[in-house]
């Protein structure tokens, strides 16, 4: 895609994510809520002018990255498996 920008995640991201969460939980004096960091960045005027749409793929668990993505999102898609258990 001509105007696409892909930022892949890795296991390093999971490590940093865990460190940020622990630091936030143990540091009561912190004014920065790690759950809103991504939203703050994506709502910057410079980011909003540069991108028409941003797609965020998250792991299938409620990690701090997933929470950040849900808070920053206007819309979301939850894929599921079409089987007897998924239909209930």
N, C-alpha and C positions, 0 to 999 in steps of 0.2 A: 504494500500500500504506500502510495506516494507521500502522504502527510501523516503517516502513522509513526508512533514512537513506542517501542516495546521495552518495558523494564522488567526483566525476569527476577523472580525471587530465588533464594537459595536457603540452605540450612543456616547460613550466617545471619540471614534476616530473622529466623526463629530465635537464634541466640540473643541477638540485639533486642528483639521484642520481649523476651523473658527478662533481660536485664533492666529495660525501661520500666516494665511492670513492677518488678521488685523494688526498684529505686523509688517509684511513685508511691507504692504501698507503704514503704518504710519511712518515707520522708514526709511527715505531716505538714511541714512548713512550705512545701512546694505549692506554687500557685498555678503551675501548668498541669492540666489534667491530660494524661497521655491518650485518653480516649478521643480527644478532640483535635489532636495534632494534624491528622490528615485533612480534616475539614478546614482547619485554619489555612493550610497551604493551598488547597484546591479552591478556596473562596477568594484568594488574592486576585485583585483585578488583572494583573499581568498573566496569571495562569488562565483565567476565564477568557481573556482575549485570544490567547494562543490556541486553545482547544475547544472544539465544538462539542465533543463528547469524550468522556473518559470511562473506560471499562476496567473494572477492578475484579480480578479473579481471586477468590479467597479459599483457604483450606476448609474442609468440611467439619470444622469445629469452631467453637466460640473463642478464638484467640483474640488478643488485643488488636491485631491487624484486621480481623473480621469485624470487630466492634467499630473500629475506626472507619472501615469501608461502609458499614451500615449507617453510621452517623453522617458521613459525608455524602451519602447517596440521595438522589431524588427519586430514583426507581431502582428496583432490584428484581432479579430472576432467581428462582429457587428450582434448579433442575431436580427431577426425581425419576425413579425407575418405575415404569409402568408394569406393576405386578400386583398380586392380590394384597400384599402387605402395604404397598405404596398407595393403593387406591382407597384405603380406609381413612 
